[in-house]
Amino acid sequence: MTQSDLECLLRSARQFNASQDVTGVLLHHNGGFLQFLEGPRQGIERVYARIRTCRLHTDLFELLDGPAEERLFPEWQMGSTGVPESTMLSLRDASWNRLANPKGDLPTLSPGMLLLRAHFGFLTSVS
């Protein structure tokens, strides 16, 4: 995928995601992608159906599907940034199952979500 192809994909995704009230981020490295989507269930289902039917996407693997306490990327219809291979591998290999919170006073996030937030939750903007 060329940079021009990626920019075209992002323009289209941002427009469609906004129409579905879906936000998130698309991380990429050397032709591999990790996408995080958040929003209302129906919006997520429509966006994911669009992804599944696009010929550009292959070998899709869903890491986590479930409700969230809050959006991590509320302002990004589809933020995108290139990341080092080590970050992609860390996110790919992280546990994405929800954790039980014995104290019950903090939101419960999976190790994968904590890693995503640690790496990207502090960003104010991406391309």
DSSP file (Angstrom, degrees, kcal/mol; ACC not computed):
  #  RESIDUE AA STRUCTURE BP1 BP2  ACC     N-H-->O    O-->H-N    N-H-->O    O-->H-N    TCO  KAPPA ALPHA  PHI   PSI    X-CA   Y-CA   Z-CA
    1    1 A M              0   0    0      0, 0.0    30,-0.1     0, 0.0     2,-0.1   0.000 360.0 360.0 360.0 127.4    0.0    0.0    0.0
    2    2 A T     >  -     0   0    0      1,-0.1     4,-2.4     4,-0.0     5,-0.2  -0.346 360.0-107.5 -81.6 167.6    1.4    3.4   -1.0
    3    3 A Q  H  > S+     0   0    0      1,-0.2     4,-2.5     2,-0.2     5,-0.2   0.883 123.6  53.1 -61.2 -38.5    1.2    6.5    1.1
    4    4 A S  H  > S+     0   0    0      2,-0.2     4,-2.1     1,-0.2    -1,-0.2   0.910 108.3  49.6 -63.3 -42.6   -1.3    7.8   -1.4
    5    5 A D  H  > S+     0   0    0      2,-0.2     4,-2.6     1,-0.2    -2,-0.2   0.917 111.2  50.0 -60.6 -44.0   -3.4    4.6   -1.0
    6    6 A L  H  X S+     0   0    0     -4,-2.4     4,-2.6     1,-0.2    -2,-0.2   0.913 110.2  49.6 -62.9 -43.5   -3.3    5.0    2.8
    7    7 A E  H  X S+     0   0    0     -4,-2.5     4,-2.3     2,-0.2    -1,-0.2   0.887 111.3  49.2 -63.8 -38.9   -4.4    8.6    2.6
    8    8 A C  H  X S+     0   0    0     -4,-2.1     4,-2.1     2,-0.2    -2,-0.2   0.928 111.7  48.9 -64.5 -45.7   -7.3    7.7    0.3
    9    9 A L  H  X S+     0   0    0     -4,-2.6     4,-2.8     1,-0.2    -2,-0.2   0.911 111.7  49.9 -59.8 -44.0   -8.4    4.9    2.7
   10   10 A L  H  X S+     0   0    0     -4,-2.6     4,-2.9     2,-0.2     5,-0.2   0.900 108.1  51.8 -65.9 -41.3   -8.2    7.2    5.6
   11   11 A R  H  X S+     0   0    0     -4,-2.3     4,-1.9     2,-0.2    -1,-0.2   0.943 114.4  43.6 -58.7 -47.0  -10.3   10.0    4.0
   12   12 A S  H  X S+     0   0    0     -4,-2.1     4,-2.4     1,-0.2     5,-0.2   0.922 115.3  48.2 -64.8 -44.9  -13.0    7.5    3.2
   13   13 A A  H  X S+     0   0    0     -4,-2.8     4,-3.3     1,-0.2     5,-0.3   0.906 110.0  52.0 -64.1 -42.3  -12.8    5.8    6.6
   14   14 A R  H  X S+     0   0    0     -4,-2.9     4,-2.2     2,-0.2    -1,-0.2   0.912 111.4  46.9 -62.1 -42.2  -13.0    9.1    8.5
   15   15 A Q  H  X S+     0   0    0     -4,-1.9     4,-1.6    -5,-0.2    -2,-0.2   0.942 117.2  42.3 -65.0 -47.5  -16.0   10.2    6.6
   16   16 A F  H  X S+     0   0    0     -4,-2.4     4,-0.9     1,-0.2    -2,-0.2   0.928 113.8  51.6 -66.6 -44.4  -17.8    6.9    7.0
   17   17 A N  H ><>S+     0   0    0     -4,-3.3     5,-2.7     1,-0.2     3,-0.8   0.902 107.6  53.0 -59.9 -41.6  -16.8    6.6   10.7
   18   18 A A  H ><5S+     0   0    0     -4,-2.2     3,-1.2    -5,-0.3    -1,-0.2   0.895 105.5  54.4 -60.7 -39.0  -18.1   10.1   11.5
   19   19 A S  H 3<5S+     0   0    0     -4,-1.6    -1,-0.3     1,-0.2    -2,-0.2   0.726 113.4  43.0 -67.0 -19.8  -21.4    9.2   10.0
   20   20 A Q  T <<5S-     0   0    0     -4,-0.9    -1,-0.2    -3,-0.8    -2,-0.2   0.349 112.4-117.1-105.2   3.8  -21.6    6.2   12.3
   21   21 A D  T < 5 +     0   0    0     -3,-1.2     2,-0.4    -4,-0.4    -3,-0.2   0.850  66.7 146.4  59.4  37.6  -20.3    8.1   15.4
   22   22 A V      < -     0   0    0     -5,-2.7     2,-0.3    17,-0.2    -1,-0.2  -0.890  24.4-179.7-107.5 133.6  -17.3    5.8   15.5
   23   23 A T  E     +A   38   0A   0     15,-2.8    15,-2.5    -2,-0.4     2,-0.3  -0.758  19.8 111.2-120.9 170.8  -13.8    7.0   16.6
   24   24 A G  E     -A   37   0A   0     52,-2.4    55,-2.4    49,-0.4     2,-0.3  -0.987  50.2 -85.7 157.9-164.5  -10.5    5.2   16.9
   25   25 A V  E     -Ab  36  79A   0     11,-1.7    11,-2.7    -2,-0.3     2,-0.5  -0.993  15.3-149.7-144.0 145.6   -7.0    4.9   15.6
   26   26 A L  E     -Ab  35  80A   0     53,-3.2    55,-1.7    -2,-0.3     2,-0.3  -0.972  17.3-167.8-118.4 114.8   -5.3    3.0   12.8
   27   27 A L  E     -Ab  34  81A   0      7,-3.2     7,-2.3    -2,-0.5     2,-0.4  -0.793   9.8-175.4-101.1 144.2   -1.7    2.0   13.5
   28   28 A H  E     +Ab  33  82A   0     53,-1.7    55,-2.2    -2,-0.3     2,-0.3  -0.995  18.0 171.2-145.0 149.8    0.6    0.7   10.8
   29   29 A H  E >  S-A   32   0A   0      3,-2.3     3,-2.4    -2,-0.4    -2,-0.0  -0.869  73.6 -24.3-155.1 120.2    4.0   -0.7   10.2
   30   30 A N  T 3  S-     0   0    0      1,-0.3     3,-0.1    -2,-0.3    52,-0.0   0.834 128.1 -41.5  49.9  45.2    5.4   -2.2    7.0
   31   31 A G  T 3  S+     0   0    0      1,-0.3     2,-0.3   -30,-0.1    -1,-0.3   0.390 116.0 111.3  86.5  -4.4    2.1   -3.2    5.5
   32   32 A G  E <   -A   29   0A   0     -3,-2.4    -3,-2.3     2,-0.0     2,-0.3  -0.808  48.0-164.1-102.7 147.1    0.6   -4.5    8.8
   33   33 A F  E     -A   28   0A   0     -2,-0.3     2,-0.4    -5,-0.2    -5,-0.2  -0.949  18.3-168.0-132.6 148.3   -2.2   -2.7   10.6
   34   34 A L  E     -A   27   0A   0     -7,-2.3    -7,-3.2    -2,-0.3     2,-0.4  -0.981  18.0-168.2-131.7 122.7   -3.8   -2.6   14.0
   35   35 A Q  E     -A   26   0A   0     -2,-0.4     2,-0.5    -9,-0.2    -9,-0.2  -0.933   9.2-164.7-118.3 134.7   -7.1   -0.8   14.2
   36   36 A F  E     -A   25   0A   0    -11,-2.7   -11,-1.7    -2,-0.4     2,-0.4  -0.978  12.4-173.7-117.2 124.0   -9.0    0.2   17.4
   37   37 A L  E     +A   24   0A   0     -2,-0.5     2,-0.3   -13,-0.2   -13,-0.2  -0.901   5.5 176.6-118.9 145.8  -12.7    1.2   17.0
   38   38 A E  E     +A   23   0A   0    -15,-2.5   -15,-2.8    -2,-0.4    33,-0.1  -0.996  29.1  80.6-148.3 145.6  -15.0    2.7   19.6
   39   39 A G  S    S-     0   0    0     -2,-0.3   -17,-0.2   -17,-0.2   -18,-0.1  -0.959  78.5 -15.3 152.8-167.7  -18.6    3.9   19.5
   40   40 A P     >  -     0   0    0      0, 0.0     4,-2.6     0, 0.0     3,-0.3  -0.323  64.9-114.7 -65.7 148.5  -22.2    2.6   19.5
   41   41 A R  H  > S+     0   0    0      1,-0.2     4,-2.6     2,-0.2     5,-0.2   0.886 114.6  48.9 -51.4 -48.8  -22.6   -1.1   18.8
   42   42 A Q  H  > S+     0   0    0      1,-0.2     4,-2.1     2,-0.2    -1,-0.2   0.888 111.5  50.1 -63.7 -38.3  -24.5   -0.5   15.5
   43   43 A G  H  > S+     0   0    0     -3,-0.3     4,-2.5     2,-0.2    -1,-0.2   0.926 111.2  48.3 -64.5 -44.7  -21.9    1.9   14.3
   44   44 A I  H  X S+     0   0    0     -4,-2.6     4,-3.0     1,-0.2     5,-0.3   0.922 110.7  51.9 -60.7 -44.7  -19.1   -0.5   15.1
   45   45 A E  H  X S+     0   0    0     -4,-2.6     4,-2.2    -5,-0.2    -1,-0.2   0.897 110.9  47.3 -61.0 -40.5  -20.9   -3.3   13.3
   46   46 A R  H  X S+     0   0    0     -4,-2.1     4,-1.9     2,-0.2    -1,-0.2   0.912 114.1  46.6 -67.9 -41.9  -21.4   -1.2   10.2
   47   47 A V  H  X S+     0   0    0     -4,-2.5     4,-2.1     2,-0.2    -2,-0.2   0.933 114.1  47.6 -64.9 -45.1  -17.8   -0.1   10.1
   48   48 A Y  H  X S+     0   0    0     -4,-3.0     4,-2.7     1,-0.2    -2,-0.2   0.873 109.1  53.7 -66.9 -36.0  -16.4   -3.6   10.7
   49   49 A A  H  X S+     0   0    0     -4,-2.2     4,-1.6    -5,-0.3    -1,-0.2   0.906 108.8  50.3 -62.3 -40.1  -18.7   -5.0    8.0
   50   50 A R  H  X S+     0   0    0     -4,-1.9     4,-0.8     2,-0.2    -2,-0.2   0.897 111.0  48.8 -63.7 -40.6  -17.3   -2.4    5.6
   51   51 A I  H >< S+     0   0    0     -4,-2.1     3,-0.9     1,-0.2     6,-0.3   0.936 109.2  52.3 -63.9 -47.0  -13.8   -3.5    6.6
   52   52 A R  H 3< S+     0   0    0     -4,-2.7    -1,-0.2     1,-0.2    -2,-0.2   0.826 111.3  46.5 -61.1 -32.7  -14.5   -7.2    6.1
   53   53 A T  H 3< S+     0   0    0     -4,-1.6     2,-0.4    -5,-0.2    -1,-0.2   0.574  87.3 103.8 -89.2  -8.3  -15.9   -6.7    2.6
   54   54 A C    X<  -     0   0    0     -3,-0.9     3,-1.5    -4,-0.8    -4,-0.0  -0.595  68.3-142.3 -76.7 129.9  -13.0   -4.4    1.4
   55   55 A R  T 3  S+     0   0    0     -2,-0.4    -1,-0.1     1,-0.3    -4,-0.0   0.680  96.2  68.1 -66.4 -17.0  -10.6   -6.4   -0.8
   56   56 A L  T 3  S+     0   0    0     -5,-0.1     2,-0.5     2,-0.0    -1,-0.3   0.710  87.5  79.0 -74.0 -19.6   -7.7   -4.5    0.7
   57   57 A H    <   +     0   0    0     -3,-1.5     2,-0.3    -6,-0.3     3,-0.1  -0.783  56.3 163.1 -97.7 129.3   -8.1   -6.2    4.0
   58   58 A T        +     0   0    0     -2,-0.5    -2,-0.0     1,-0.1    -3,-0.0  -0.938  55.6  21.7-135.6 160.0   -6.9   -9.8    4.5
   59   59 A D  S    S-     0   0    0     -2,-0.3     2,-0.2     1,-0.2    -1,-0.1   0.882  74.9-171.2  52.2  47.6   -6.2  -12.0    7.5
   60   60 A L        -     0   0    0     -3,-0.1     2,-0.4    -8,-0.1    -1,-0.2  -0.466   7.1-175.7 -69.9 139.6   -8.4  -10.0    9.9
   61   61 A F        -     0   0    0     -2,-0.2     2,-0.5     0, 0.0    -1,-0.0  -0.968  17.6-142.3-140.2 121.9   -8.2  -11.0   13.6
   62   62 A E        -     0   0    0     -2,-0.4     3,-0.1     1,-0.2    -2,-0.0  -0.738  16.3-178.1 -88.7 122.7  -10.4   -9.5   16.3
   63   63 A L        +     0   0    0     -2,-0.5     2,-0.3     1,-0.3    33,-0.2   0.831  66.9   3.3 -87.8 -36.2   -8.5   -9.0   19.5
   64   64 A L        +     0   0    0     33,-0.1     2,-0.4     2,-0.0    -1,-0.3  -0.987  52.0 179.7-155.3 138.6  -11.3   -7.6   21.7
   65   65 A D        +     0   0    0     -2,-0.3    -3,-0.0    -3,-0.1     0, 0.0  -0.922  41.2  91.1-141.9 115.1  -15.1   -6.9   21.4
   66   66 A G  S    S-     0   0    0     -2,-0.4    -2,-0.0   -25,-0.0     2,-0.0  -0.968  71.3 -58.5 175.0 172.8  -17.0   -5.5   24.3
   67   67 A P        -     0   0    0      0, 0.0     2,-0.3     0, 0.0     3,-0.1  -0.298  44.4-151.0 -70.7 154.7  -18.2   -2.4   26.1
   68   68 A A        -     0   0    0      1,-0.1     3,-0.1    41,-0.0    41,-0.1  -0.927  20.2-132.6-125.9 151.4  -15.9    0.3   27.3
   69   69 A E  S    S-     0   0    0     -2,-0.3     2,-0.3     1,-0.2    -1,-0.1   0.872  89.3 -12.5 -67.0 -38.0  -16.1    2.7   30.2
   70   70 A E  S    S-     0   0    0     -3,-0.1     2,-0.3     0, 0.0    -1,-0.2  -0.971  80.0 -88.3-157.6 162.8  -15.1    5.6   28.0
   71   71 A R        -     0   0    0     -2,-0.3   -47,-0.0     1,-0.1   -33,-0.0  -0.593  21.7-159.4 -78.3 139.0  -13.6    6.4   24.6
   72   72 A L  S    S+     0   0    0     -2,-0.3    -1,-0.1     1,-0.2     3,-0.1   0.778  93.6  28.9 -82.3 -30.1   -9.8    6.5   24.4
   73   73 A F  S >  S+     0   0    0      1,-0.1     3,-1.3     3,-0.1   -49,-0.4  -0.502  70.2 157.5-129.3  61.6   -9.9    8.5   21.1
   74   74 A P  T 3  S+     0   0    0      0, 0.0    -1,-0.1     0, 0.0    -2,-0.1   0.719  75.4  46.2 -65.5 -21.7  -13.1   10.6   21.3
   75   75 A E  T 3  S+     0   0    0     -3,-0.1     2,-0.7     1,-0.1     3,-0.1   0.489  94.8  86.0 -97.9  -3.4  -12.0   13.3   18.8
   76   76 A W    <   -     0   0    0     -3,-1.3   -52,-2.4     1,-0.2     3,-0.3  -0.862  48.3-172.7-109.1 109.3  -10.5   11.0   16.1
   77   77 A Q  S    S-     0   0    0     -2,-0.7    -1,-0.2   -54,-0.2   -52,-0.1   0.842  95.7 -18.2 -64.3 -31.0  -12.8    9.6   13.4
   78   78 A M  S    S-     0   0    0     -3,-0.1   -53,-0.2   -55,-0.1    -1,-0.2  -0.309  75.7-166.3-171.7  84.7   -9.7    7.6   12.4
   79   79 A G  E     -b   25   0A   0    -55,-2.4   -53,-3.2    -3,-0.3     2,-0.4  -0.405  14.5-165.0 -65.9 151.5   -6.4    8.8   13.7
   80   80 A S  E     +b   26   0A   0    -55,-0.2    47,-0.9    -2,-0.1     2,-0.3  -0.998  16.6 159.4-145.4 139.0   -3.5    7.2   12.0
   81   81 A T  E     -b   27   0A   0    -55,-1.7   -53,-1.7    -2,-0.4     2,-0.3  -0.981  37.1-116.9-155.6 146.0    0.2    6.9   12.7
   82   82 A G  E     -b   28   0A   0     -2,-0.3   -53,-0.2   -55,-0.2   -55,-0.0  -0.615  36.2-168.9 -77.5 143.9    3.1    4.7   11.8
   83   83 A V        -     0   0    0    -55,-2.2     5,-0.0    -2,-0.3    -2,-0.0  -0.920  26.9 -93.1-132.3 157.9    4.6    2.9   14.7
   84   84 A P    >>  -     0   0    0      0, 0.0     4,-1.8     0, 0.0     3,-0.6  -0.305  37.7-112.7 -66.1 155.6    7.8    0.9   15.2
   85   85 A E  H 3> S+     0   0    0      1,-0.2     4,-2.7     2,-0.2     5,-0.2   0.868 116.6  60.4 -56.2 -38.0    7.7   -2.9   14.7
   86   86 A S  H 3> S+     0   0    0      1,-0.2     4,-2.3     2,-0.2    -1,-0.2   0.869 104.4  49.0 -61.4 -36.6    8.3   -3.4   18.4
   87   87 A T  H <> S+     0   0    0     -3,-0.6     4,-2.5     2,-0.2     5,-0.2   0.922 110.8  49.6 -68.2 -43.9    5.1   -1.5   19.3
   88   88 A M  H  X S+     0   0    0     -4,-1.8     4,-2.7     1,-0.2    -2,-0.2   0.922 113.0  47.4 -60.0 -43.7    3.0   -3.5   16.8
   89   89 A L  H  X S+     0   0    0     -4,-2.7     4,-2.4     2,-0.2    -1,-0.2   0.901 111.0  51.1 -66.1 -40.9    4.4   -6.8   18.2
   90   90 A S  H  X S+     0   0    0     -4,-2.3     4,-0.9    -5,-0.2    -2,-0.2   0.925 114.3  43.5 -61.8 -44.5    3.8   -5.6   21.8
   91   91 A L  H  < S+     0   0    0     -4,-2.5     3,-0.4     1,-0.2    -2,-0.2   0.905 114.2  50.5 -67.8 -41.2    0.2   -4.7   21.0
   92   92 A R  H  < S+     0   0    0     -4,-2.7    -2,-0.2    -5,-0.2    -1,-0.2   0.899 115.8  41.6 -61.9 -40.8   -0.4   -7.9   18.9
   93   93 A D  H  < S+     0   0    0     -4,-2.4    -1,-0.2    -5,-0.2    -2,-0.2   0.527  91.9 107.3 -89.2  -6.6    1.0  -10.1   21.7
   94   94 A A  S  < S-     0   0    0     -4,-0.9     2,-0.4    -3,-0.4    -3,-0.0  -0.293  80.1-102.9 -69.2 155.8   -0.7   -8.4   24.6
   95   95 A S        -     0   0    0      1,-0.1    17,-3.1     2,-0.1    18,-0.3  -0.678  32.4-173.6 -76.9 130.5   -3.6  -10.0   26.4
   96   96 A W        +     0   0    0     -2,-0.4     2,-0.2    15,-0.2    14,-0.2   0.286  45.4 113.9-110.3   8.3   -6.9   -8.3   25.3
   97   97 A N  S    S-     0   0    0      1,-0.1    15,-0.2   -33,-0.1     2,-0.1  -0.545  77.4-101.1 -76.6 145.8   -9.2  -10.1   27.8
   98   98 A R        -     0   0    0     -2,-0.2     2,-0.3    12,-0.1    12,-0.1  -0.395  36.7-129.4 -66.0 143.8  -10.8   -7.8   30.3
   99   99 A L        -     0   0    0     -2,-0.1     2,-0.3    -3,-0.1    -1,-0.1  -0.693  14.3-119.5 -92.2 145.7   -9.3   -7.9   33.8
  100  100 A A        -     0   0    0     -2,-0.3     9,-0.1     8,-0.0    -1,-0.0  -0.684  23.5-144.6 -77.4 138.5  -11.2   -8.5   36.9
  101  101 A N        -     0   0    0     -2,-0.3     3,-0.3     1,-0.2     7,-0.1  -0.886  10.7-167.4-109.3 103.2  -10.7   -5.5   39.3
  102  102 A P  S    S+     0   0    0      0, 0.0    -1,-0.2     0, 0.0    -2,-0.0   0.813  87.8  47.9 -62.9 -30.2  -10.6   -6.7   42.8
  103  103 A K  S    S-     0   0    0      1,-0.1    -2,-0.0     3,-0.0     0, 0.0   0.814  89.2-152.4 -79.6 -29.7  -11.0   -3.2   44.3
  104  104 A G        +     0   0    0     -3,-0.3     4,-0.1     2,-0.1    -1,-0.1   0.541  68.9  99.6  73.3   5.9  -13.9   -2.3   42.1
  105  105 A D  S    S+     0   0    0      2,-0.1    -1,-0.1     0, 0.0     0, 0.0   0.532  73.3  55.8-104.1  -5.3  -13.0    1.4   42.2
  106  106 A L  S    S-     0   0    0     -5,-0.0    -2,-0.1     1,-0.0    -5,-0.0  -0.914  94.1 -94.8-122.7 151.0  -11.1    1.8   38.9
  107  107 A P        -     0   0    0      0, 0.0     2,-0.6     0, 0.0    -2,-0.1  -0.342  42.5-121.8 -59.2 145.1  -12.2    1.0   35.4
  108  108 A T        +     0   0    0     -4,-0.1     2,-0.4    -7,-0.1   -39,-0.2  -0.819  36.2 175.6 -95.6 123.1  -11.1   -2.4   34.3
  109  109 A L        -     0   0    0     -2,-0.6   -12,-0.1   -11,-0.1   -41,-0.0  -0.951  29.0-118.9-124.9 145.6   -8.9   -2.5   31.2
  110  110 A S     >  -     0   0    0     -2,-0.4     4,-2.6   -14,-0.2     5,-0.2  -0.349  33.6-106.9 -72.3 161.2   -7.1   -5.4   29.6
  111  111 A P  H  > S+     0   0    0      0, 0.0     4,-2.3     0, 0.0   -15,-0.2   0.876 123.0  54.1 -56.4 -36.7   -3.3   -5.4   29.4
  112  112 A G  H  > S+     0   0    0    -17,-3.1     4,-2.5     2,-0.2   -16,-0.2   0.914 109.4  46.5 -63.2 -42.7   -3.7   -4.7   25.7
  113  113 A M  H  > S+     0   0    0    -18,-0.3     4,-2.8     2,-0.2     5,-0.2   0.895 111.2  51.7 -67.0 -39.8   -5.9   -1.7   26.3
  114  114 A L  H  X S+     0   0    0     -4,-2.6     4,-2.6     2,-0.2    -1,-0.2   0.904 111.4  48.1 -62.7 -40.2   -3.5   -0.4   29.0
  115  115 A L  H  X S+     0   0    0     -4,-2.3     4,-2.4     2,-0.2     5,-0.2   0.916 111.5  49.6 -65.8 -43.7   -0.7   -0.7   26.5
  116  116 A L  H  X>S+     0   0    0     -4,-2.5     4,-2.7     1,-0.2     5,-0.6   0.931 113.6  46.2 -60.4 -45.7   -2.6    1.1   23.8
  117  117 A R  H  X5S+     0   0    0     -4,-2.8     4,-2.0     3,-0.2     5,-0.5   0.908 111.8  51.4 -64.1 -41.9   -3.5    3.9   26.2
  118  118 A A  H  <5S+     0   0    0     -4,-2.6    -1,-0.2    -5,-0.2    -2,-0.2   0.901 117.8  38.1 -62.7 -40.6    0.1    4.1   27.4
  119  119 A H  H  <5S+     0   0    0     -4,-2.4    -2,-0.2    -5,-0.1    -1,-0.2   0.866 138.4   8.9 -77.4 -37.0    1.4    4.4   23.9
  120  120 A F  H ><5S+     0   0    0     -4,-2.7     3,-1.2    -5,-0.2    -3,-0.2   0.547 100.3  87.4-128.5 -11.6   -1.3    6.6   22.3
  121  121 A G  T 3<<S+     0   0    0     -4,-2.0    -3,-0.1    -5,-0.6    -4,-0.1   0.743  90.6  55.7 -65.2 -22.0   -3.7    7.9   24.9
  122  122 A F  T 3  S+     0   0    0     -5,-0.5    -1,-0.3    -4,-0.2     2,-0.1   0.604  82.8 107.8 -86.4 -11.5   -1.5   10.9   25.5
  123  123 A L    <   -     0   0    0     -3,-1.2     3,-0.1     1,-0.1    -3,-0.0  -0.406  49.9-165.8 -69.1 139.5   -1.4   12.0   21.8
  124  124 A T  S    S+     0   0    0      1,-0.3     2,-0.3    -2,-0.1    -1,-0.1   0.681  72.0   2.2 -96.6 -21.6   -3.4   15.1   21.0
  125  125 A S        -     0   0    0    -49,-0.0    -1,-0.3   -46,-0.0     2,-0.3  -0.979  55.1-176.1-161.0 151.5   -3.3   14.6   17.3
  126  126 A V              0   0    0     -2,-0.3   -45,-0.2    -3,-0.1     0, 0.0  -0.874 360.0 360.0-137.0 171.6   -2.2   12.2   14.6
  127  127 A S              0   0    0    -47,-0.9   -46,-0.1    -2,-0.3   -48,-0.1   0.536 360.0 360.0 -63.2 360.0   -2.3   12.4   10.8
